[in-house]
Amino acid sequence: MFKRLFGFFSSSIAIDLGTANTLVYMQGKGIILDEPSMVALAVDRSGMGKRILAVGQEAKIMLGKT
C-alpha cells in the first residue's frame, strides 16, 4: 500500500526543505509553495507544553517579538 502511495506522490511532487525556504513543486504546476522554513512556538512556563503559533512568512514576521 505505502509503495503505491509513495510512488504516486514521488512522480508528482517534490519537496525541498532548504535552510532558508521550503519549496514544494508539483508536476505540471511548478512551484506551488515558497515559504520561509520557520515555526513560531509558544512554550508554557513549565517548559513542557508547546503549541505552534505560526509557520512560514507569518512566523518570520514574529521573529524577535515577545
mmCIF file of the N, C-alpha and C atoms, coordinates in Angstrom:
data_MODEL
# 
_entry.id   MODEL 
# 
loop_
_atom_site.group_PDB 
_atom_site.id 
_atom_site.type_symbol 
_atom_site.label_atom_id 
_atom_site.label_alt_id 
_atom_site.label_comp_id 
_atom_site.label_asym_id 
_atom_site.label_entity_id 
_atom_site.label_seq_id 
_atom_site.pdbx_PDB_ins_code 
_atom_site.Cartn_x 
_atom_site.Cartn_y 
_atom_site.Cartn_z 
_atom_site.occupancy 
_atom_site.B_iso_or_equiv 
_atom_site.pdbx_formal_charge 
_atom_site.auth_seq_id 
_atom_site.auth_comp_id 
_atom_site.auth_asym_id 
_atom_site.auth_atom_id 
_atom_site.pdbx_PDB_model_num 
ATOM 1   N N  . MET A 1 1  ? 0.826  -1.193 0.000   1.00 0.00 ? 1  MET A N  1 
ATOM 2   C CA . MET A 1 1  ? 0.000  0.000  0.000   1.00 0.00 ? 1  MET A CA 1 
ATOM 3   C C  . MET A 1 1  ? 0.874  1.263  0.000   1.00 0.00 ? 1  MET A C  1 
ATOM 4   N N  . PHE A 1 2  ? 1.865  1.339  0.927   1.00 0.00 ? 2  PHE A N  1 
ATOM 5   C CA . PHE A 1 2  ? 2.714  2.528  1.001   1.00 0.00 ? 2  PHE A CA 1 
ATOM 6   C C  . PHE A 1 2  ? 3.537  2.708  -0.262  1.00 0.00 ? 2  PHE A C  1 
ATOM 7   N N  . LYS A 1 3  ? 4.002  1.611  -0.822  1.00 0.00 ? 3  LYS A N  1 
ATOM 8   C CA . LYS A 1 3  ? 4.802  1.694  -2.040  1.00 0.00 ? 3  LYS A CA 1 
ATOM 9   C C  . LYS A 1 3  ? 3.993  2.340  -3.162  1.00 0.00 ? 3  LYS A C  1 
ATOM 10  N N  . ARG A 1 4  ? 2.736  1.935  -3.293  1.00 0.00 ? 4  ARG A N  1 
ATOM 11  C CA . ARG A 1 4  ? 1.870  2.504  -4.327  1.00 0.00 ? 4  ARG A CA 1 
ATOM 12  C C  . ARG A 1 4  ? 1.596  3.981  -4.042  1.00 0.00 ? 4  ARG A C  1 
ATOM 13  N N  . LEU A 1 5  ? 1.329  4.310  -2.788  1.00 0.00 ? 5  LEU A N  1 
ATOM 14  C CA . LEU A 1 5  ? 1.042  5.695  -2.400  1.00 0.00 ? 5  LEU A CA 1 
ATOM 15  C C  . LEU A 1 5  ? 2.255  6.589  -2.645  1.00 0.00 ? 5  LEU A C  1 
ATOM 16  N N  . PHE A 1 6  ? 3.430  6.184  -2.162  1.00 0.00 ? 6  PHE A N  1 
ATOM 17  C CA . PHE A 1 6  ? 4.633  6.989  -2.341  1.00 0.00 ? 6  PHE A CA 1 
ATOM 18  C C  . PHE A 1 6  ? 5.048  7.047  -3.800  1.00 0.00 ? 6  PHE A C  1 
ATOM 19  N N  . GLY A 1 7  ? 4.801  6.000  -4.546  1.00 0.00 ? 7  GLY A N  1 
ATOM 20  C CA . GLY A 1 7  ? 5.103  6.006  -5.974  1.00 0.00 ? 7  GLY A CA 1 
ATOM 21  C C  . GLY A 1 7  ? 4.303  7.068  -6.703  1.00 0.00 ? 7  GLY A C  1 
ATOM 22  N N  . PHE A 1 8  ? 3.047  7.239  -6.318  1.00 0.00 ? 8  PHE A N  1 
ATOM 23  C CA . PHE A 1 8  ? 2.194  8.270  -6.921  1.00 0.00 ? 8  PHE A CA 1 
ATOM 24  C C  . PHE A 1 8  ? 2.737  9.662  -6.617  1.00 0.00 ? 8  PHE A C  1 
ATOM 25  N N  . PHE A 1 9  ? 3.026  9.917  -5.346  1.00 0.00 ? 9  PHE A N  1 
ATOM 26  C CA . PHE A 1 9  ? 3.481  11.242 -4.949  1.00 0.00 ? 9  PHE A CA 1 
ATOM 27  C C  . PHE A 1 9  ? 4.888  11.550 -5.436  1.00 0.00 ? 9  PHE A C  1 
ATOM 28  N N  . SER A 1 10 ? 5.765  10.563 -5.448  1.00 0.00 ? 10 SER A N  1 
ATOM 29  C CA . SER A 1 10 ? 7.153  10.842 -5.813  1.00 0.00 ? 10 SER A CA 1 
ATOM 30  C C  . SER A 1 10 ? 7.282  11.315 -7.255  1.00 0.00 ? 10 SER A C  1 
ATOM 31  N N  . SER A 1 11 ? 6.388  10.902 -8.125  1.00 0.00 ? 11 SER A N  1 
ATOM 32  C CA . SER A 1 11 ? 6.474  11.358 -9.509  1.00 0.00 ? 11 SER A CA 1 
ATOM 33  C C  . SER A 1 11 ? 5.696  12.654 -9.733  1.00 0.00 ? 11 SER A C  1 
ATOM 34  N N  . SER A 1 12 ? 4.940  13.097 -8.753  1.00 0.00 ? 12 SER A N  1 
ATOM 35  C CA . SER A 1 12 ? 4.096  14.277 -8.921  1.00 0.00 ? 12 SER A CA 1 
ATOM 36  C C  . SER A 1 12 ? 4.537  15.481 -8.098  1.00 0.00 ? 12 SER A C  1 
ATOM 37  N N  . ILE A 1 13 ? 5.172  15.234 -6.951  1.00 0.00 ? 13 ILE A N  1 
ATOM 38  C CA . ILE A 1 13 ? 5.506  16.316 -6.023  1.00 0.00 ? 13 ILE A CA 1 
ATOM 39  C C  . ILE A 1 13 ? 6.971  16.202 -5.599  1.00 0.00 ? 13 ILE A C  1 
ATOM 40  N N  . ALA A 1 14 ? 7.642  17.344 -5.516  1.00 0.00 ? 14 ALA A N  1 
ATOM 41  C CA . ALA A 1 14 ? 8.999  17.401 -4.964  1.00 0.00 ? 14 ALA A CA 1 
ATOM 42  C C  . ALA A 1 14 ? 9.009  18.430 -3.845  1.00 0.00 ? 14 ALA A C  1 
ATOM 43  N N  . ILE A 1 15 ? 9.648  18.094 -2.728  1.00 0.00 ? 15 ILE A N  1 
ATOM 44  C CA . ILE A 1 15 ? 9.738  18.995 -1.582  1.00 0.00 ? 15 ILE A CA 1 
ATOM 45  C C  . ILE A 1 15 ? 11.206 19.278 -1.307  1.00 0.00 ? 15 ILE A C  1 
ATOM 46  N N  . ASP A 1 16 ? 11.563 20.560 -1.242  1.00 0.00 ? 16 ASP A N  1 
ATOM 47  C CA . ASP A 1 16 ? 12.922 20.991 -0.937  1.00 0.00 ? 16 ASP A CA 1 
ATOM 48  C C  . ASP A 1 16 ? 12.888 21.671 0.422   1.00 0.00 ? 16 ASP A C  1 
ATOM 49  N N  . LEU A 1 17 ? 13.402 20.990 1.434   1.00 0.00 ? 17 LEU A N  1 
ATOM 50  C CA . LEU A 1 17 ? 13.445 21.553 2.780   1.00 0.00 ? 17 LEU A CA 1 
ATOM 51  C C  . LEU A 1 17 ? 14.760 22.308 2.942   1.00 0.00 ? 17 LEU A C  1 
ATOM 52  N N  . GLY A 1 18 ? 14.845 23.446 2.302   1.00 0.00 ? 18 GLY A N  1 
ATOM 53  C CA . GLY A 1 18 ? 16.061 24.251 2.321   1.00 0.00 ? 18 GLY A CA 1 
ATOM 54  C C  . GLY A 1 18 ? 16.293 24.889 3.672   1.00 0.00 ? 18 GLY A C  1 
ATOM 55  N N  . THR A 1 19 ? 17.480 25.470 3.839   1.00 0.00 ? 19 THR A N  1 
ATOM 56  C CA . THR A 1 19 ? 17.793 26.095 5.118   1.00 0.00 ? 19 THR A CA 1 
ATOM 57  C C  . THR A 1 19 ? 17.047 27.410 5.303   1.00 0.00 ? 19 THR A C  1 
ATOM 58  N N  . ALA A 1 20 ? 16.793 28.130 4.233   1.00 0.00 ? 20 ALA A N  1 
ATOM 59  C CA . ALA A 1 20 ? 16.095 29.414 4.339   1.00 0.00 ? 20 ALA A CA 1 
ATOM 60  C C  . ALA A 1 20 ? 14.622 29.287 3.973   1.00 0.00 ? 20 ALA A C  1 
ATOM 61  N N  . ASN A 1 21 ? 14.326 28.617 2.871   1.00 0.00 ? 21 ASN A N  1 
ATOM 62  C CA . ASN A 1 21 ? 12.945 28.484 2.395   1.00 0.00 ? 21 ASN A CA 1 
ATOM 63  C C  . ASN A 1 21 ? 12.607 27.028 2.111   1.00 0.00 ? 21 ASN A C  1 
ATOM 64  N N  . THR A 1 22 ? 11.342 26.694 2.296   1.00 0.00 ? 22 THR A N  1 
ATOM 65  C CA . THR A 1 22 ? 10.815 25.385 1.920   1.00 0.00 ? 22 THR A CA 1 
ATOM 66  C C  . THR A 1 22 ? 10.042 25.570 0.624   1.00 0.00 ? 22 THR A C  1 
ATOM 67  N N  . LEU A 1 23 ? 10.369 24.753 -0.374  1.00 0.00 ? 23 LEU A N  1 
ATOM 68  C CA . LEU A 1 23 ? 9.706  24.814 -1.676  1.00 0.00 ? 23 LEU A CA 1 
ATOM 69  C C  . LEU A 1 23 ? 8.951  23.519 -1.921  1.00 0.00 ? 23 LEU A C  1 
ATOM 70  N N  . VAL A 1 24 ? 7.764  23.630 -2.482  1.00 0.00 ? 24 VAL A N  1 
ATOM 71  C CA . VAL A 1 24 ? 7.005  22.464 -2.931  1.00 0.00 ? 24 VAL A CA 1 
ATOM 72  C C  . VAL A 1 24 ? 6.723  22.672 -4.411  1.00 0.00 ? 24 VAL A C  1 
ATOM 73  N N  . TYR A 1 25 ? 7.141  21.692 -5.203  1.00 0.00 ? 25 TYR A N  1 
ATOM 74  C CA . TYR A 1 25 ? 6.971  21.730 -6.658  1.00 0.00 ? 25 TYR A CA 1 
ATOM 75  C C  . TYR A 1 25 ? 5.997  20.636 -7.049  1.00 0.00 ? 25 TYR A C  1 
ATOM 76  N N  . MET A 1 26 ? 5.034  20.954 -7.891  1.00 0.00 ? 26 MET A N  1 
ATOM 77  C CA . MET A 1 26 ? 4.085  19.966 -8.387  1.00 0.00 ? 26 MET A CA 1 
ATOM 78  C C  . MET A 1 26 ? 4.212  19.885 -9.899  1.00 0.00 ? 26 MET A C  1 
ATOM 79  N N  . GLN A 1 27 ? 4.341  18.655 -10.370 1.00 0.00 ? 27 GLN A N  1 
ATOM 80  C CA . GLN A 1 27 ? 4.484  18.431 -11.804 1.00 0.00 ? 27 GLN A CA 1 
ATOM 81  C C  . GLN A 1 27 ? 3.289  19.026 -12.539 1.00 0.00 ? 27 GLN A C  1 
ATOM 82  N N  . GLY A 1 28 ? 3.566  19.804 -13.567 1.00 0.00 ? 28 GLY A N  1 
ATOM 83  C CA . GLY A 1 28 ? 2.518  20.427 -14.360 1.00 0.00 ? 28 GLY A CA 1 
ATOM 84  C C  . GLY A 1 28 ? 2.066  21.777 -13.831 1.00 0.00 ? 28 GLY A C  1 
ATOM 85  N N  . LYS A 1 29 ? 2.448  22.117 -12.571 1.00 0.00 ? 29 LYS A N  1 
ATOM 86  C CA . LYS A 1 29 ? 2.042  23.395 -11.981 1.00 0.00 ? 29 LYS A CA 1 
ATOM 87  C C  . LYS A 1 29 ? 3.227  24.251 -11.577 1.00 0.00 ? 29 LYS A C  1 
ATOM 88  N N  . GLY A 1 30 ? 4.391  23.650 -11.422 1.00 0.00 ? 30 GLY A N  1 
ATOM 89  C CA . GLY A 1 30 ? 5.568  24.389 -10.980 1.00 0.00 ? 30 GLY A CA 1 
ATOM 90  C C  . GLY A 1 30 ? 5.614  24.505 -9.466  1.00 0.00 ? 30 GLY A C  1 
ATOM 91  N N  . ILE A 1 31 ? 6.271  25.559 -8.984  1.00 0.00 ? 31 ILE A N  1 
ATOM 92  C CA . ILE A 1 31 ? 6.388  25.775 -7.537  1.00 0.00 ? 31 ILE A CA 1 
ATOM 93  C C  . ILE A 1 31 ? 5.051  26.274 -7.008  1.00 0.00 ? 31 ILE A C  1 
ATOM 94  N N  . ILE A 1 32 ? 4.486  25.521 -6.066  1.00 0.00 ? 32 ILE A N  1 
ATOM 95  C CA . ILE A 1 32 ? 3.184  25.885 -5.503  1.00 0.00 ? 32 ILE A CA 1 
ATOM 96  C C  . ILE A 1 32 ? 3.305  26.431 -4.087  1.00 0.00 ? 32 ILE A C  1 
ATOM 97  N N  . LEU A 1 33 ? 4.509  26.304 -3.487  1.00 0.00 ? 33 LEU A N  1 
ATOM 98  C CA . LEU A 1 33 ? 4.735  26.848 -2.147  1.00 0.00 ? 33 LEU A CA 1 
ATOM 99  C C  . LEU A 1 33 ? 6.186  27.288 -2.042  1.00 0.00 ? 33 LEU A C  1 
ATOM 100 N N  . ASP A 1 34 ? 6.411  28.496 -1.573  1.00 0.00 ? 34 ASP A N  1 
ATOM 101 C CA . ASP A 1 34 ? 7.748  29.037 -1.329  1.00 0.00 ? 34 ASP A CA 1 
ATOM 102 C C  . ASP A 1 34 ? 7.640  29.876 -0.068  1.00 0.00 ? 34 ASP A C  1 
ATOM 103 N N  . GLU A 1 35 ? 7.953  29.268 1.068   1.00 0.00 ? 35 GLU A N  1 
ATOM 104 C CA . GLU A 1 35 ? 7.787  29.921 2.367   1.00 0.00 ? 35 GLU A CA 1 
ATOM 105 C C  . GLU A 1 35 ? 9.072  29.797 3.179   1.00 0.00 ? 35 GLU A C  1 
ATOM 106 N N  . PRO A 1 36 ? 9.343  30.768 4.054   1.00 0.00 ? 36 PRO A N  1 
ATOM 107 C CA . PRO A 1 36 ? 10.485 30.632 4.958   1.00 0.00 ? 36 PRO A CA 1 
ATOM 108 C C  . PRO A 1 36 ? 10.339 29.367 5.809   1.00 0.00 ? 36 PRO A C  1 
ATOM 109 N N  . SER A 1 37 ? 11.455 28.695 6.052   1.00 0.00 ? 37 SER A N  1 
ATOM 110 C CA . SER A 1 37 ? 11.456 27.471 6.867   1.00 0.00 ? 37 SER A CA 1 
ATOM 111 C C  . SER A 1 37 ? 11.511 27.862 8.340   1.00 0.00 ? 37 SER A C  1 
ATOM 112 N N  . MET A 1 38 ? 10.402 28.376 8.856   1.00 0.00 ? 38 MET A N  1 
ATOM 113 C CA . MET A 1 38 ? 10.345 28.855 10.233  1.00 0.00 ? 38 MET A CA 1 
ATOM 114 C C  . MET A 1 38 ? 9.049  28.417 10.893  1.00 0.00 ? 38 MET A C  1 
ATOM 115 N N  . VAL A 1 39 ? 9.137  28.194 12.211  1.00 0.00 ? 39 VAL A N  1 
ATOM 116 C CA . VAL A 1 39 ? 7.969  27.862 13.027  1.00 0.00 ? 39 VAL A CA 1 
ATOM 117 C C  . VAL A 1 39 ? 8.054  28.697 14.298  1.00 0.00 ? 39 VAL A C  1 
ATOM 118 N N  . ALA A 1 40 ? 6.967  29.341 14.684  1.00 0.00 ? 40 ALA A N  1 
ATOM 119 C CA . ALA A 1 40 ? 6.897  30.089 15.940  1.00 0.00 ? 40 ALA A CA 1 
ATOM 120 C C  . ALA A 1 40 ? 6.144  29.234 16.947  1.00 0.00 ? 40 ALA A C  1 
ATOM 121 N N  . LEU A 1 41 ? 6.771  29.012 18.113  1.00 0.00 ? 41 LEU A N  1 
ATOM 122 C CA . LEU A 1 41 ? 6.172  28.183 19.156  1.00 0.00 ? 41 LEU A CA 1 
ATOM 123 C C  . LEU A 1 41 ? 5.852  29.015 20.385  1.00 0.00 ? 41 LEU A C  1 
ATOM 124 N N  . ALA A 1 42 ? 4.808  28.627 21.087  1.00 0.00 ? 42 ALA A N  1 
ATOM 125 C CA . ALA A 1 42 ? 4.508  29.178 22.404  1.00 0.00 ? 42 ALA A CA 1 
ATOM 126 C C  . ALA A 1 42 ? 4.824  28.075 23.403  1.00 0.00 ? 42 ALA A C  1 
ATOM 127 N N  . VAL A 1 43 ? 5.649  28.404 24.400  1.00 0.00 ? 43 VAL A N  1 
ATOM 128 C CA . VAL A 1 43 ? 6.045  27.429 25.413  1.00 0.00 ? 43 VAL A CA 1 
ATOM 129 C C  . VAL A 1 43 ? 5.476  27.891 26.744  1.00 0.00 ? 43 VAL A C  1 
ATOM 130 N N  . ASP A 1 44 ? 4.831  26.965 27.476  1.00 0.00 ? 44 ASP A N  1 
ATOM 131 C CA . ASP A 1 44 ? 4.277  27.362 28.772  1.00 0.00 ? 44 ASP A CA 1 
ATOM 132 C C  . ASP A 1 44 ? 5.408  27.540 29.789  1.00 0.00 ? 44 ASP A C  1 
ATOM 133 N N  . ARG A 1 45 ? 5.079  28.066 30.944  1.00 0.00 ? 45 ARG A N  1 
ATOM 134 C CA . ARG A 1 45 ? 6.096  28.401 31.949  1.00 0.00 ? 45 ARG A CA 1 
ATOM 135 C C  . ARG A 1 45 ? 6.884  27.188 32.428  1.00 0.00 ? 45 ARG A C  1 
ATOM 136 N N  . SER A 1 46 ? 6.278  26.013 32.415  1.00 0.00 ? 46 SER A N  1 
ATOM 137 C CA . SER A 1 46 ? 6.985  24.807 32.861  1.00 0.00 ? 46 SER A CA 1 
ATOM 138 C C  . SER A 1 46 ? 7.989  24.332 31.817  1.00 0.00 ? 46 SER A C  1 
ATOM 139 N N  . GLY A 1 47 ? 7.834  24.795 30.582  1.00 0.00 ? 47 GLY A N  1 
ATOM 140 C CA . GLY A 1 47 ? 8.713  24.362 29.505  1.00 0.00 ? 47 GLY A CA 1 
ATOM 141 C C  . GLY A 1 47 ? 8.298  23.051 28.881  1.00 0.00 ? 47 GLY A C  1 
ATOM 142 N N  . MET A 1 48 ? 7.244  22.454 29.393  1.00 0.00 ? 48 MET A N  1 
ATOM 143 C CA . MET A 1 48 ? 6.796  21.150 28.900  1.00 0.00 ? 48 MET A CA 1 
ATOM 144 C C  . MET A 1 48 ? 5.776  21.276 27.772  1.00 0.00 ? 48 MET A C  1 
ATOM 145 N N  . GLY A 1 49 ? 4.873  22.212 27.880  1.00 0.00 ? 49 GLY A N  1 
ATOM 146 C CA . GLY A 1 49 ? 3.814  22.352 26.879  1.00 0.00 ? 49 GLY A CA 1 
ATOM 147 C C  . GLY A 1 49 ? 4.203  23.322 25.782  1.00 0.00 ? 49 GLY A C  1 
ATOM 148 N N  . LYS A 1 50 ? 3.994  22.898 24.546  1.00 0.00 ? 50 LYS A N  1 
ATOM 149 C CA . LYS A 1 50 ? 4.307  23.755 23.399  1.00 0.00 ? 50 LYS A CA 1 
ATOM 150 C C  . LYS A 1 50 ? 3.146  23.719 22.424  1.00 0.00 ? 50 LYS A C  1 
ATOM 151 N N  . ARG A 1 51 ? 2.939  24.838 21.735  1.00 0.00 ? 51 ARG A N  1 
ATOM 152 C CA . ARG A 1 51 ? 1.949  24.846 20.659  1.00 0.00 ? 51 ARG A CA 1 
ATOM 153 C C  . ARG A 1 51 ? 2.455  25.739 19.539  1.00 0.00 ? 51 ARG A C  1 
ATOM 154 N N  . ILE A 1 52 ? 2.081  25.379 18.324  1.00 0.00 ? 52 ILE A N  1 
ATOM 155 C CA . ILE A 1 52 ? 2.512  26.131 17.150  1.00 0.00 ? 52 ILE A CA 1 
ATOM 156 C C  . ILE A 1 52 ? 1.644  27.376 17.006  1.00 0.00 ? 52 ILE A C  1 
ATOM 157 N N  . LEU A 1 53 ? 2.288  28.531 16.931  1.00 0.00 ? 53 LEU A N  1 
ATOM 158 C CA . LEU A 1 53 ? 1.577  29.793 16.740  1.00 0.00 ? 53 LEU A CA 1 
ATOM 159 C C  . LEU A 1 53 ? 1.496  30.178 15.268  1.00 0.00 ? 53 LEU A C  1 
ATOM 160 N N  . ALA A 1 54 ? 2.583  29.941 14.534  1.00 0.00 ? 54 ALA A N  1 
ATOM 161 C CA . ALA A 1 54 ? 2.631  30.349 13.127  1.00 0.00 ? 54 ALA A CA 1 
ATOM 162 C C  . ALA A 1 54 ? 3.723  29.567 12.409  1.00 0.00 ? 54 ALA A C  1 
ATOM 163 N N  . VAL A 1 55 ? 3.595  29.494 11.085  1.00 0.00 ? 55 VAL A N  1 
ATOM 164 C CA . VAL A 1 55 ? 4.620  28.868 10.247  1.00 0.00 ? 55 VAL A CA 1 
ATOM 165 C C  . VAL A 1 55 ? 4.895  29.769 9.044   1.00 0.00 ? 55 VAL A C  1 
ATOM 166 N N  . GLY A 1 56 ? 6.051  29.568 8.420   1.00 0.00 ? 56 GLY A N  1 
ATOM 167 C CA . GLY A 1 56 ? 6.380  30.286 7.191   1.00 0.00 ? 56 GLY A CA 1 
ATOM 168 C C  . GLY A 1 56 ? 6.544  31.781 7.390   1.00 0.00 ? 56 GLY A C  1 
ATOM 169 N N  . GLN A 1 57 ? 6.016  32.553 6.457   1.00 0.00 ? 57 GLN A N  1 
ATOM 170 C CA . GLN A 1 57 ? 6.160  34.013 6.461   1.00 0.00 ? 57 GLN A CA 1 
ATOM 171 C C  . GLN A 1 57 ? 5.585  34.630 7.730   1.00 0.00 ? 57 GLN A C  1 
ATOM 172 N N  . GLU A 1 58 ? 4.474  34.109 8.204   1.00 0.00 ? 58 GLU A N  1 
ATOM 173 C CA . GLU A 1 58 ? 3.857  34.638 9.426   1.00 0.00 ? 58 GLU A CA 1 
ATOM 174 C C  . GLU A 1 58 ? 4.794  34.461 10.625  1.00 0.00 ? 58 GLU A C  1 
ATOM 175 N N  . ALA A 1 59 ? 5.477  33.332 10.705  1.00 0.00 ? 59 ALA A N  1 
ATOM 176 C CA . ALA A 1 59 ? 6.439  33.093 11.785  1.00 0.00 ? 59 ALA A CA 1 
ATOM 177 C C  . ALA A 1 59 ? 7.655  34.008 11.643  1.00 0.00 ? 59 ALA A C  1 
ATOM 178 N N  . LYS A 1 60 ? 8.098  34.242 10.427  1.00 0.00 ? 60 LYS A N  1 
ATOM 179 C CA . LYS A 1 60 ? 9.255  35.118 10.188  1.00 0.00 ? 60 LYS A CA 1 
ATOM 180 C C  . LYS A 1 60 ? 8.963  36.536 10.654  1.00 0.00 ? 60 LYS A C  1 
ATOM 181 N N  . ILE A 1 61 ? 7.749  37.008 10.426  1.00 0.00 ? 61 ILE A N  1 
ATOM 182 C CA . ILE A 1 61 ? 7.344  38.346 10.864  1.00 0.00 ? 61 ILE A CA 1 
ATOM 183 C C  . ILE A 1 61 ? 7.397  38.449 12.387  1.00 0.00 ? 61 ILE A C  1 
ATOM 184 N N  . MET A 1 62 ? 7.115  37.341 13.075  1.00 0.00 ? 62 MET A N  1 
ATOM 185 C CA . MET A 1 62 ? 7.101  37.324 14.537  1.00 0.00 ? 62 MET A CA 1 
ATOM 186 C C  . MET A 1 62 ? 8.502  37.249 15.141  1.00 0.00 ? 62 MET A C  1 
ATOM 187 N N  . LEU A 1 63 ? 9.519  36.977 14.344  1.00 0.00 ? 63 LEU A N  1 
ATOM 188 C CA . LEU A 1 63 ? 10.885 36.801 14.831  1.00 0.00 ? 63 LEU A CA 1 
ATOM 189 C C  . LEU A 1 63 ? 11.330 37.996 15.663  1.00 0.00 ? 63 LEU A C  1 
ATOM 190 N N  . GLY A 1 64 ? 11.782 37.736 16.874  1.00 0.00 ? 64 GLY A N  1 
ATOM 191 C CA . GLY A 1 64 ? 12.272 38.787 17.756  1.00 0.00 ? 64 GLY A CA 1 
ATOM 192 C C  . GLY A 1 64 ? 11.202 39.460 18.591  1.00 0.00 ? 64 GLY A C  1 
ATOM 193 N N  . LYS A 1 65 ? 9.942  39.129 18.363  1.00 0.00 ? 65 LYS A N  1 
ATOM 194 C CA . LYS A 1 65 ? 8.859  39.728 19.143  1.00 0.00 ? 65 LYS A CA 1 
ATOM 195 C C  . LYS A 1 65 ? 8.543  38.825 20.332  1.00 0.00 ? 65 LYS A C  1 
ATOM 196 N N  . THR A 1 66 ? 8.165  39.422 21.443  1.00 0.00 ? 66 THR A N  1 
ATOM 197 C CA . THR A 1 66 ? 7.801  38.629 22.623  1.00 0.00 ? 66 THR A CA 1 
ATOM 198 C C  . THR A 1 66 ? 6.376  38.880 23.000  1.00 0.00 ? 66 THR A C  1 
# 
